[in-house]
Amino acid sequence: MSKLKTKRSKYIHNVIVLTVSFLIFRISAHITIAHIFKEGVTAIYLPVAFGIFLIYRYGPKILIPMFINGIIDGWEWGVQETLAWPGVALTETTSVYLSWWLYIKILKGNPAIPNLNNLLKLLVFGISIPVLYLIAVGRTIILIIQEPNLINYISDIFQNFYGDFAGISAYTVFLLYYFSDFQLRPLNKININFIKRAMFVII
């Protein structure tokens, strides 16, 4: 009887996690779309930041709602080639998985980033490499489905990397540092020196 209750509780927990994760992805996607300033370019991109936060907290199960959200994003962003929607969604999802695999599984990083060592690991392996992968593969898909332009392809990767890295890392560090254990840290207990070092590294 106790085993049945345990399985039922685990099932309910997973359903809640997946449902709430999907809602978070949808809300973050709409906020992102609201900040588009030219075709295909937005001032902030929240789904990846929330994806990294959620996968560090709950594991790869959250990739399911993230993939579904990515397909919907393809439609909402006006990507004309419907066959590209799953490709774009898969690229976004695998970039978040890559972050989790490198930082959590391989490097055994602490999601709460309690020190500068963990912050540097997160920025390099948990964010930089996945963001570079996300941009490179995403631009490759665009290169394939649209008129090929290798010069624009290479310049777009370099131009978008810093902006995406800065935005995603800022939101990711904030979410992980304050909410990784779901205990909001009081402002009077913040390690000010750590925050200064973190902002210096990000900038």
Residue frames as a rotation matrix with the C-alpha (Angstrom) as fourth column:
MET 1
0.569 0.823 0.000 0.00
0.823 -0.569 0.000 0.00
0.000 0.000 -1.000 0.00
SER 2
0.480 -0.474 -0.739 2.82
0.136 -0.792 0.596 2.38
-0.867 -0.386 -0.315 0.90
LYS 3
-0.611 -0.717 0.337 4.59
0.415 0.072 0.907 1.59
-0.674 0.694 0.253 -2.39
LEU 4
-0.104 0.677 0.729 1.38
0.983 -0.044 0.180 2.42
0.154 0.735 -0.660 -4.29
LYS 5
0.811 0.387 -0.439 1.10
0.500 -0.848 0.175 5.74
-0.305 -0.361 -0.881 -2.46
THR 6
0.002 -0.909 -0.417 4.74
0.141 -0.413 0.900 6.48
-0.990 -0.060 0.127 -3.21
LYS 7
-0.657 -0.198 0.727 4.25
0.702 0.188 0.687 5.78
-0.273 0.962 0.016 -6.94
ARG 8
0.332 0.872 0.359 1.08
0.924 -0.378 0.064 7.86
0.191 0.311 -0.931 -6.98
SER 9
0.691 -0.129 -0.711 2.80
0.296 -0.847 0.441 10.76
-0.660 -0.515 -0.547 -5.21
LYS 10
-0.414 -0.910 -0.030 5.72
0.250 -0.145 0.957 10.58
-0.875 0.388 0.287 -7.63
TYR 11
-0.409 0.355 0.841 3.34
0.912 0.124 0.391 10.54
0.035 0.927 -0.375 -10.59
ILE 12
0.690 0.717 -0.096 1.42
0.723 -0.687 0.072 13.54
-0.014 -0.119 -0.993 -9.27
HIS 13
0.345 -0.666 -0.662 4.68
0.176 -0.647 0.742 15.37
-0.922 -0.373 -0.106 -8.60
ASN 14
-0.646 -0.628 0.433 5.91
0.500 0.080 0.862 14.74
-0.576 0.774 0.262 -12.14
VAL 15
0.010 0.749 0.662 2.60
0.976 -0.151 0.156 15.91
0.218 0.645 -0.733 -13.63
ILE 16
0.810 0.278 -0.517 2.77
0.457 -0.851 0.259 19.10
-0.368 -0.445 -0.816 -11.59
VAL 17
-0.065 -0.934 -0.352 6.41
0.182 -0.357 0.916 19.71
-0.981 -0.005 0.193 -12.57
LEU 18
-0.654 -0.176 0.735 5.71
0.716 0.166 0.678 19.18
-0.242 0.970 0.018 -16.28
THR 19
0.322 0.880 0.349 2.56
0.924 -0.373 0.088 21.32
0.208 0.294 -0.933 -16.22
VAL 20
0.754 -0.088 -0.651 4.14
0.279 -0.854 0.439 24.21
-0.595 -0.513 -0.619 -14.32
SER 21
-0.337 -0.941 0.020 7.27
0.337 -0.100 0.936 24.00
-0.879 0.322 0.351 -16.50
PHE 22
-0.372 0.278 0.886 5.16
0.926 0.041 0.376 24.28
0.069 0.960 -0.273 -19.64
LEU 23
0.728 0.684 -0.036 3.33
0.682 -0.719 0.132 27.32
0.064 -0.121 -0.991 -18.24
ILE 24
0.395 -0.681 -0.616 6.66
0.175 -0.602 0.779 28.93
-0.902 -0.415 -0.119 -17.35
PHE 25
-0.593 -0.639 0.490 7.97
0.567 0.101 0.818 28.31
-0.572 0.763 0.302 -20.87
ARG 26
0.035 0.691 0.722 4.82
0.966 -0.209 0.154 29.78
0.257 0.692 -0.675 -22.42
ILE 27
0.859 0.281 -0.428 4.93
0.430 -0.849 0.306 32.90
-0.278 -0.447 -0.851 -20.25
SER 28
0.055 -0.931 -0.361 8.66
0.148 -0.350 0.925 33.39
-0.987 -0.104 0.119 -20.87
ALA 29
-0.501 -0.193 0.843 8.10
0.822 0.196 0.534 32.91
-0.268 0.961 0.061 -24.61
HIS 30
0.481 0.762 0.433 5.41
0.835 -0.549 0.040 35.62
0.268 0.342 -0.901 -24.71
ILE 31
0.723 -0.320 -0.613 7.66
0.166 -0.780 0.603 38.01
-0.671 -0.538 -0.510 -22.76
THR 32
-0.353 -0.909 0.224 10.42
0.395 0.072 0.916 37.28
-0.848 0.411 0.333 -25.27
ILE 33
-0.231 0.352 0.907 8.13
0.970 0.012 0.243 37.87
0.075 0.936 -0.344 -28.26
ALA 34
0.780 0.598 -0.186 6.99
0.620 -0.779 0.097 41.17
-0.087 -0.191 -0.978 -26.73
HIS 35
0.486 -0.688 -0.539 10.60
-0.105 -0.659 0.745 42.39
-0.868 -0.306 -0.392 -26.88
ILE 36
0.082 -0.409 0.909 11.27
0.923 0.375 0.085 41.65
-0.376 0.832 0.408 -30.55
PHE 37
0.194 -0.050 -0.980 12.79
-0.031 -0.998 0.045 44.75
-0.980 0.022 -0.195 -32.17
LYS 38
-0.130 -0.062 -0.990 13.39
-0.976 -0.167 0.138 43.33
-0.174 0.984 -0.039 -35.63
GLU 39
0.687 0.547 -0.479 12.56
-0.655 0.751 -0.081 40.12
0.316 0.370 0.874 -37.48
GLY 40
0.635 -0.354 -0.686 14.01
0.260 0.935 -0.241 37.13
0.727 -0.025 0.686 -35.65
VAL 41
-0.521 -0.852 -0.044 15.84
0.402 -0.199 -0.894 39.24
0.753 -0.484 0.446 -33.06
THR 42
0.662 0.749 -0.043 14.69
0.340 -0.249 0.907 39.96
0.668 -0.615 -0.419 -29.52
ALA 43
0.218 -0.576 0.788 16.15
-0.641 -0.694 -0.329 42.04
0.736 -0.433 -0.520 -26.72
ILE 44
-0.344 -0.283 0.895 15.78
-0.879 0.431 -0.201 39.18
-0.329 -0.857 -0.397 -24.23
TYR 45
-0.024 0.335 -0.942 15.39
-0.566 0.772 0.290 35.42
0.824 0.540 0.171 -24.63
LEU 46
-0.094 0.074 0.993 14.00
-0.996 -0.015 -0.093 33.78
0.008 -0.997 0.075 -21.51
PRO 47
0.818 0.542 -0.192 13.06
-0.533 0.840 0.101 30.15
0.216 0.020 0.976 -22.40
VAL 48
0.294 -0.780 -0.552 16.68
0.132 0.605 -0.785 28.93
0.947 0.158 0.281 -22.38
ALA 49
-0.576 -0.502 0.645 17.44
-0.513 -0.392 -0.763 30.63
0.636 -0.771 -0.032 -19.06
PHE 50
0.131 0.717 0.685 14.35
-0.983 0.184 -0.005 29.12
-0.130 -0.673 0.729 -17.46
GLY 51
0.787 0.125 -0.604 15.15
-0.336 0.908 -0.251 25.80
0.517 0.400 0.757 -19.15
ILE 52
-0.220 -0.944 -0.247 18.60
-0.050 0.264 -0.963 25.69
0.974 -0.200 -0.105 -17.56
PHE 53
-0.548 0.077 0.833 17.15
-0.806 -0.313 -0.502 26.61
0.222 -0.947 0.233 -14.17
LEU 54
0.445 0.857 0.259 14.41
-0.891 0.453 0.033 23.96
-0.089 -0.245 0.965 -14.38
ILE 55
0.659 -0.227 -0.717 16.62
-0.163 0.888 -0.430 21.15
0.734 0.400 0.549 -15.67
TYR 56
-0.521 -0.845 0.121 19.14
-0.262 0.023 -0.965 21.78
0.812 -0.534 -0.233 -12.89
ARG 57
-0.484 0.413 0.772 16.29
-0.873 -0.163 -0.460 21.62
-0.064 -0.896 0.439 -10.39
TYR 58
0.338 0.808 0.482 14.15
-0.707 0.556 -0.437 18.77
-0.621 -0.194 0.760 -11.79
GLY 59
-0.383 -0.565 0.731 16.27
0.051 0.777 0.627 16.96
-0.922 0.277 -0.269 -14.35
PRO 60
-0.973 -0.200 -0.113 15.75
-0.097 -0.086 0.992 16.17
-0.208 0.976 0.064 -18.05
LYS 61
-0.410 0.886 0.217 12.01
0.847 0.459 -0.269 15.51
-0.338 0.074 -0.938 -17.68
ILE 62
0.178 0.506 -0.844 11.37
0.192 -0.859 -0.475 19.22
-0.965 -0.078 -0.250 -18.25
LEU 63
-0.811 -0.518 -0.272 12.73
-0.185 -0.214 0.959 18.88
-0.555 0.828 0.077 -21.80
ILE 64
-0.554 0.685 0.472 9.35
0.820 0.546 0.171 17.48
-0.140 0.482 -0.865 -22.87
PRO 65
0.530 0.791 -0.307 7.35
0.705 -0.612 -0.359 20.67
-0.472 -0.026 -0.881 -22.24
MET 66
-0.005 -0.605 -0.796 10.29
-0.151 -0.787 0.598 22.72
-0.988 0.124 -0.088 -23.48
PHE 67
-0.880 -0.300 0.368 10.29
0.263 0.338 0.904 20.90
-0.395 0.892 -0.218 -26.82
ILE 68
-0.072 0.943 0.324 6.53
0.994 0.094 -0.054 21.38
-0.081 0.318 -0.945 -27.19
ASN 69
0.535 0.218 -0.816 6.92
0.342 -0.939 -0.027 25.06
-0.773 -0.265 -0.577 -26.37
GLY 70
-0.468 -0.817 -0.336 9.71
-0.074 -0.343 0.936 25.34
-0.881 0.463 0.101 -28.96
ILE 71
-0.674 0.313 0.670 7.41
0.734 0.385 0.559 24.02
-0.083 0.868 -0.489 -31.69
ILE 72
0.453 0.878 -0.155 4.73
0.869 -0.474 -0.141 26.55
-0.197 -0.071 -0.978 -30.72
ASP 73
0.185 -0.492 -0.851 7.40
0.120 -0.848 0.516 29.26
-0.975 -0.197 -0.098 -30.73
GLY 74
-0.772 -0.506 0.384 8.25
0.391 0.099 0.915 28.40
-0.501 0.857 0.122 -34.33
TRP 75
-0.136 0.836 0.532 4.66
0.958 -0.025 0.284 29.18
0.251 0.549 -0.797 -35.29
GLU 76
0.683 0.455 -0.572 4.41
0.644 -0.745 0.176 32.32
-0.346 -0.488 -0.801 -33.15
TRP 77
-0.093 -0.810 -0.579 7.71
0.135 -0.586 0.799 33.68
-0.987 -0.004 0.164 -34.45
GLY 78
0.640 0.491 -0.592 6.40
-0.473 -0.355 -0.806 33.35
-0.606 0.796 0.005 -37.99
VAL 79
-0.559 -0.819 0.131 8.85
-0.442 0.427 0.789 30.73
-0.702 0.383 -0.601 -39.28
GLN 80
0.081 0.682 -0.726 7.35
-0.979 -0.081 -0.185 29.95
-0.185 0.726 0.662 -42.68
GLU 81
-0.284 -0.248 -0.926 8.87
-0.529 0.846 -0.064 26.50
0.800 0.472 -0.371 -43.11
THR 82
0.583 0.615 0.531 6.74
-0.777 0.231 0.585 24.33
0.237 -0.754 0.613 -40.81
LEU 83
0.776 -0.352 -0.523 9.24
0.281 0.936 -0.212 21.47
0.564 0.018 0.825 -41.15
ALA 84
-0.246 -0.922 0.300 11.80
0.091 -0.330 -0.940 23.70
0.965 -0.204 0.165 -39.43
TRP 85
0.382 0.473 0.794 9.70
-0.691 -0.425 0.585 24.04
0.614 -0.772 0.165 -36.25
PRO 86
0.994 -0.024 -0.103 10.76
0.084 0.772 0.630 20.68
0.065 -0.635 0.770 -34.74
GLY 87
0.284 -0.957 0.062 14.37
0.737 0.177 -0.652 21.37
0.613 0.231 0.756 -35.72
VAL 88
-0.173 -0.282 0.944 14.39
-0.252 -0.913 -0.319 24.74
0.952 -0.293 0.087 -33.97
ALA 89
0.673 0.511 0.534 12.66
-0.648 0.060 0.759 23.25
0.356 -0.857 0.372 -30.92
LEU 90
0.881 -0.380 -0.280 15.11
0.428 0.894 0.131 20.34
0.201 -0.236 0.951 -30.79
THR 91
-0.009 -0.924 0.383 18.09
0.460 -0.344 -0.819 22.70
0.888 0.169 0.428 -31.04
GLU 92
0.017 0.114 0.993 16.83
-0.643 -0.760 0.098 24.77
0.766 -0.640 0.060 -28.12
THR 93
0.885 0.414 0.213 16.06
-0.434 0.568 0.699 21.67
0.168 -0.711 0.683 -26.07
THR 94
0.696 -0.670 -0.260 19.40
0.618 0.742 -0.261 19.98
0.367 0.021 0.930 -26.70
SER 95
-0.097 -0.729 0.677 21.27
0.022 -0.682 -0.731 23.17
0.995 -0.057 0.082 -25.80
VAL 96
0.318 0.294 0.901 19.64
-0.869 -0.289 0.401 23.07
0.378 -0.911 0.164 -22.35
TYR 97
0.999 0.009 -0.031 20.42
0.002 0.946 0.323 19.36
0.033 -0.323 0.946 -22.04
LEU 98
0.344 -0.937 0.063 24.03
0.492 0.123 -0.862 20.07
0.800 0.328 0.503 -23.02
SER 99
-0.038 -0.295 0.955 24.24
-0.578 -0.773 -0.262 22.65
0.815 -0.562 -0.142 -20.23
TRP 100
0.691 0.383 0.614 22.94
-0.723 0.378 0.578 20.13
-0.011 -0.843 0.538 -17.68
TRP 101
0.928 -0.335 -0.160 25.19
0.296 0.928 -0.228 17.33
0.225 0.165 0.960 -18.95
LEU 102
0.121 -0.950 0.286 28.36
0.303 -0.239 -0.922 19.45
0.945 0.199 0.259 -18.86
TYR 103
-0.254 -0.253 0.934 27.83
-0.600 -0.715 -0.357 21.38
0.758 -0.651 0.030 -15.63
ILE 104
0.389 0.507 0.769 25.85
-0.921 0.236 0.310 18.93
-0.024 -0.829 0.559 -13.48
LYS 105
0.993 0.106 0.045 26.77
-0.104 0.993 -0.047 15.45
-0.050 0.042 0.998 -14.74
ILE 106
0.531 -0.847 -0.015 30.37
0.476 0.313 -0.822 15.92
0.701 0.430 0.569 -15.85
LEU 107
-0.341 -0.735 0.586 31.68
-0.029 -0.615 -0.788 18.74
0.939 -0.286 0.189 -13.65
LYS 108
-0.091 0.400 -0.912 29.40
0.907 0.411 0.090 18.00
0.411 -0.819 -0.400 -10.67
GLY 109
-0.775 -0.203 0.599 28.67
0.093 -0.973 -0.210 21.72
0.625 -0.108 0.773 -10.36
ASN 110
-0.630 0.559 -0.539 26.49
0.661 0.021 -0.750 23.13
-0.408 -0.829 -0.382 -7.62
PRO 111
-0.104 0.668 0.737 23.29
0.868 -0.301 0.395 24.69
0.485 0.681 -0.549 -9.05
ALA 112
0.769 0.433 -0.471 23.26
0.630 -0.641 0.439 27.24
-0.112 -0.633 -0.766 -6.21
ILE 113
0.310 -0.766 0.562 26.64
0.480 -0.384 -0.789 28.60
0.821 0.515 0.249 -7.46
PRO 114
0.873 0.120 -0.473 27.95
0.488 -0.233 0.841 29.18
-0.009 -0.965 -0.262 -3.91
ASN 115
0.258 -0.857 -0.445 31.39
0.226 -0.395 0.891 30.41
-0.939 -0.330 0.092 -5.01
LEU 116
0.263 -0.228 -0.937 33.35
-0.762 -0.645 -0.057 31.92
-0.592 0.729 -0.344 -7.88
ASN 117
-0.785 -0.590 0.187 34.69
-0.388 0.705 0.594 28.53
-0.482 0.394 -0.782 -9.01
ASN 118
-0.368 0.746 0.555 31.16
0.642 0.636 -0.428 27.25
-0.672 0.199 -0.713 -9.65
LEU 119
0.497 0.547 -0.674 30.23
-0.051 -0.757 -0.652 30.53
-0.866 0.358 -0.348 -11.34
LEU 120
-0.209 -0.675 -0.707 33.11
-0.828 -0.263 0.496 30.25
-0.521 0.689 -0.504 -13.80
LYS 121
-0.886 -0.058 0.460 32.25
0.099 0.946 0.310 26.62
-0.453 0.320 -0.832 -14.57
LEU 122
0.035 0.993 0.117 28.63
0.572 0.076 -0.816 27.61
-0.819 0.096 -0.565 -15.13
LEU 123
0.439 0.138 -0.888 29.48
-0.403 -0.853 -0.332 30.53
-0.803 0.504 -0.319 -17.42
VAL 124
-0.467 -0.716 -0.518 31.92
-0.810 0.113 0.575 28.52
-0.353 0.689 -0.633 -19.55
PHE 125
-0.998 -0.032 -0.045 30.41
-0.046 0.938 0.344 25.03
0.031 0.346 -0.938 -19.66
GLY 126
-0.490 0.871 -0.034 26.84
0.653 0.341 -0.676 25.61
-0.577 -0.353 -0.736 -18.55
ILE 127
0.467 0.698 -0.543 26.13
0.181 -0.676 -0.715 28.67
-0.866 0.236 -0.442 -20.69
SER 128
-0.047 -0.543 -0.839 28.85
-0.698 -0.583 0.417 29.65
-0.715 0.605 -0.351 -23.21
ILE 129
-0.923 -0.370 0.109 29.17
-0.204 0.707 0.677 26.29
-0.328 0.602 -0.728 -24.96
PRO 130
-0.363 0.853 0.374 25.40
0.748 0.506 -0.429 25.59
-0.556 0.124 -0.822 -25.07
VAL 131
0.432 0.516 -0.739 24.66
0.017 -0.824 -0.566 29.13
-0.902 0.231 -0.365 -26.33
LEU 132
-0.392 -0.647 -0.654 27.31
-0.722 -0.224 0.654 28.82
-0.570 0.728 -0.380 -29.05
TYR 133
-0.900 0.138 0.413 25.78
0.285 0.904 0.318 25.47
-0.329 0.404 -0.854 -30.04
LEU 134
0.010 0.995 -0.096 22.28
0.619 -0.081 -0.781 27.00
-0.785 -0.051 -0.617 -30.02
ILE 135
0.328 0.079 -0.941 23.27
-0.419 -0.881 -0.220 29.89
-0.847 0.466 -0.256 -32.27
ALA 136
-0.648 -0.689 -0.324 25.42
-0.604 0.207 0.769 27.84
-0.463 0.694 -0.551 -34.66
VAL 137
-0.810 0.388 0.439 22.84
0.486 0.864 0.134 25.11
-0.328 0.322 -0.888 -35.22
GLY 138
0.163 0.928 -0.334 19.96
0.490 -0.370 -0.789 27.59
-0.856 -0.035 -0.516 -35.35
ARG 139
0.149 -0.191 -0.970 21.70
-0.624 -0.779 0.057 29.68
-0.767 0.597 -0.236 -37.96
THR 140
-0.885 -0.459 0.081 22.59
-0.260 0.631 0.731 26.52
-0.386 0.625 -0.678 -39.90
ILE 141
-0.349 0.852 0.391 18.89
0.729 0.509 -0.458 25.63
-0.589 0.125 -0.798 -40.10
ILE 142
0.490 0.509 -0.708 18.11
0.027 -0.820 -0.572 29.13
-0.872 0.261 -0.415 -41.37
LEU 143
-0.338 -0.724 -0.602 20.96
-0.677 -0.257 0.689 28.85
-0.654 0.640 -0.404 -43.88
ILE 144
-0.884 -0.003 0.468 19.51
0.217 0.884 0.415 25.60
-0.415 0.468 -0.780 -45.21
ILE 145
-0.098 0.968 0.233 15.85
0.863 0.199 -0.464 26.70
-0.495 0.156 -0.855 -45.51
GLN 146
0.740 0.315 -0.594 16.59
0.052 -0.907 -0.417 30.20
-0.670 0.278 -0.688 -46.79
GLU 147
0.895 -0.443 0.058 18.87
0.000 -0.129 -0.992 31.60
0.447 0.887 -0.115 -49.47
PRO 148
0.556 -0.723 -0.409 22.42
0.826 0.428 0.367 30.57
-0.090 -0.542 0.836 -48.48
ASN 149
0.669 -0.451 0.591 24.75
-0.168 -0.866 -0.471 33.40
0.724 0.216 -0.655 -47.51
LEU 150
0.383 -0.577 -0.721 27.89
0.756 0.645 -0.114 32.14
0.530 -0.502 0.683 -45.82
ILE 151
-0.618 -0.647 0.446 29.23
0.304 -0.720 -0.624 35.60
0.725 -0.250 0.642 -44.94
ASN 152
-0.083 0.687 0.722 26.03
-0.697 -0.558 0.451 36.60
0.712 -0.466 0.525 -43.15
TYR 153
0.702 0.344 -0.623 25.93
0.066 0.840 0.539 33.17
0.709 -0.419 0.567 -41.51
ILE 154
-0.072 -0.838 -0.542 29.35
0.825 0.255 -0.504 33.57
0.561 -0.483 0.673 -39.88
SER 155
-0.758 -0.219 0.615 28.80
-0.028 -0.930 -0.366 37.21
0.652 -0.295 0.699 -38.90
ASP 156
0.237 0.933 0.270 25.39
-0.512 -0.116 0.851 36.41
0.826 -0.340 0.450 -37.39
ILE 157
0.512 -0.099 -0.853 26.95
0.557 0.794 0.242 33.77
0.654 -0.599 0.462 -35.14
PHE 158
-0.514 -0.814 -0.272 29.54
0.766 -0.292 -0.573 36.18
0.387 -0.502 0.773 -33.75
GLN 159
-0.671 0.297 0.679 27.12
-0.262 -0.952 0.158 39.10
0.694 -0.072 0.717 -33.49
ASN 160
0.356 0.934 0.045 24.43
-0.441 0.126 0.889 37.12
0.824 -0.336 0.456 -31.71
PHE 161
0.069 -0.345 -0.936 26.70
0.558 0.791 -0.251 35.18
0.827 -0.505 0.247 -29.39
TYR 162
-0.874 -0.485 -0.031 27.65
0.293 -0.475 -0.830 38.00
0.387 -0.735 0.557 -27.03
GLY 163
-0.512 0.750 0.418 24.09
-0.734 -0.635 0.240 39.37
0.446 -0.183 0.876 -26.81
ASP 164
0.452 0.703 -0.549 22.54
-0.326 0.703 0.631 35.95
0.830 -0.106 0.547 -26.19
PHE 165
-0.151 -0.594 -0.790 25.29
0.613 0.571 -0.546 34.93
0.776 -0.567 0.277 -23.78
ALA 166
-0.919 -0.228 0.321 24.98
-0.056 -0.731 -0.680 38.15
0.390 -0.643 0.659 -21.75
GLY 167
-0.208 0.936 0.285 21.19
-0.852 -0.316 0.417 37.93
0.481 -0.156 0.863 -21.54
ILE 168
0.507 0.414 -0.756 20.92
-0.131 0.904 0.407 34.20
0.852 -0.107 0.513 -20.84
SER 169
-0.339 -0.718 -0.608 23.76
0.563 0.363 -0.742 34.20
0.753 -0.594 0.281 -18.31
ALA 170
-0.818 0.050 0.573 22.35
-0.383 -0.790 -0.478 37.17
0.429 -0.611 0.666 -16.39
TYR 171
0.164 0.970 0.177 18.89
-0.887 0.066 0.457 35.60
0.432 -0.232 0.872 -16.00
THR 172
0.447 -0.029 -0.894 20.30
0.068 0.998 0.001 32.12
0.892 -0.062 0.448 -15.37
VAL 173
-0.629 -0.746 -0.219 22.69
0.335 -0.006 -0.942 33.25
0.701 -0.666 0.254 -12.64
PHE 174
-0.613 0.474 0.632 19.92
-0.717 -0.670 -0.194 35.24
0.332 -0.572 0.750 -10.99
LEU 175
0.438 0.869 -0.232 17.47
-0.702 0.491 0.516 32.31
0.562 -0.063 0.825 -11.01
LEU 176
0.308 -0.376 -0.874 19.99
0.312 0.908 -0.281 29.74
0.899 -0.186 0.397 -9.82
TYR 177
-0.713 -0.693 0.107 21.56
0.151 -0.300 -0.942 31.91
0.685 -0.655 0.318 -7.13
TYR 178
-0.678 0.484 0.553 18.27
-0.722 -0.577 -0.381 32.97
0.135 -0.658 0.741 -5.57
PHE 179
0.235 0.961 0.143 15.85
-0.964 0.249 -0.091 30.13
-0.123 -0.116 0.986 -6.31
SER 180
-0.329 -0.400 -0.855 17.86
-0.603 0.786 -0.136 26.90
0.727 0.471 -0.500 -6.78
ASP 181
-0.907 0.030 -0.420 16.75
0.312 0.718 -0.622 25.67
0.283 -0.695 -0.661 -3.35
PHE 182
-0.058 0.960 0.272 13.44
0.445 -0.220 0.868 27.59
0.893 0.171 -0.415 -3.48
GLN 183
0.380 0.114 -0.918 14.44
0.893 -0.302 0.333 29.66
-0.240 -0.946 -0.217 -0.47
LEU 184
0.635 -0.089 0.767 14.58
0.375 -0.833 -0.407 33.32
0.675 0.546 -0.495 -1.39
ARG 185
-0.173 -0.812 -0.558 17.75
0.960 -0.012 -0.280 34.77
0.220 -0.584 0.781 0.07
PRO 186
0.717 0.465 -0.519 17.11
0.610 -0.779 0.145 37.96
-0.337 -0.420 -0.842 2.10
LEU 187
0.726 -0.416 0.547 18.77
0.218 -0.615 -0.758 41.05
0.652 0.669 -0.356 0.66
ASN 188
0.659 -0.476 0.582 20.56
-0.734 -0.573 0.363 41.73
0.161 -0.667 -0.728 3.93
LYS 189
0.489 -0.487 0.724 22.27
-0.211 0.740 0.639 38.32
-0.847 -0.465 0.259 3.69
ILE 190
0.982 -0.134 0.133 23.51
0.162 0.230 -0.960 38.61
0.098 0.964 0.248 0.11
ASN 191
0.206 -0.975 -0.077 27.22
0.678 0.085 0.730 38.17
-0.705 -0.203 0.679 -0.37
ILE 192
0.824 0.192 -0.533 27.88
-0.123 -0.858 -0.499 41.55
-0.553 0.477 -0.683 -1.99
ASN 193
-0.123 -0.958 -0.260 31.44
-0.686 -0.107 0.719 40.67
-0.717 0.267 -0.644 -2.96
PHE 194
-0.507 -0.005 0.862 30.22
0.386 0.893 0.232 37.56
-0.771 0.450 -0.451 -4.75
ILE 195
0.572 0.797 0.197 27.63
0.587 -0.229 -0.777 39.58
-0.573 0.559 -0.598 -6.69
LYS 196
0.591 -0.423 -0.687 30.28
-0.533 -0.844 0.061 42.11
-0.606 0.330 -0.724 -7.70
ARG 197
-0.529 -0.824 0.204 32.59
-0.412 0.459 0.787 39.35
-0.742 0.332 -0.583 -8.95
ALA 198
-0.200 0.544 0.815 29.70
0.641 0.702 -0.311 37.69
-0.741 0.460 -0.489 -10.78
MET 199
0.812 0.544 -0.211 28.70
0.239 -0.640 -0.731 40.90
-0.532 0.543 -0.649 -12.58
PHE 200
0.194 -0.830 -0.523 32.35
-0.703 -0.489 0.516 41.61
-0.684 0.267 -0.679 -13.46
VAL 201
-0.646 -0.439 0.624 32.73
0.020 0.808 0.588 38.16
-0.763 0.393 -0.514 -15.06
ILE 202
0.149 0.811 0.566 29.41
0.749 0.280 -0.600 38.44
-0.645 0.514 -0.566 -16.97
ILE 203
0.847 0.182 -0.499 30.13
-0.079 -0.886 -0.456 41.96
-0.526 0.426 -0.737 -18.26
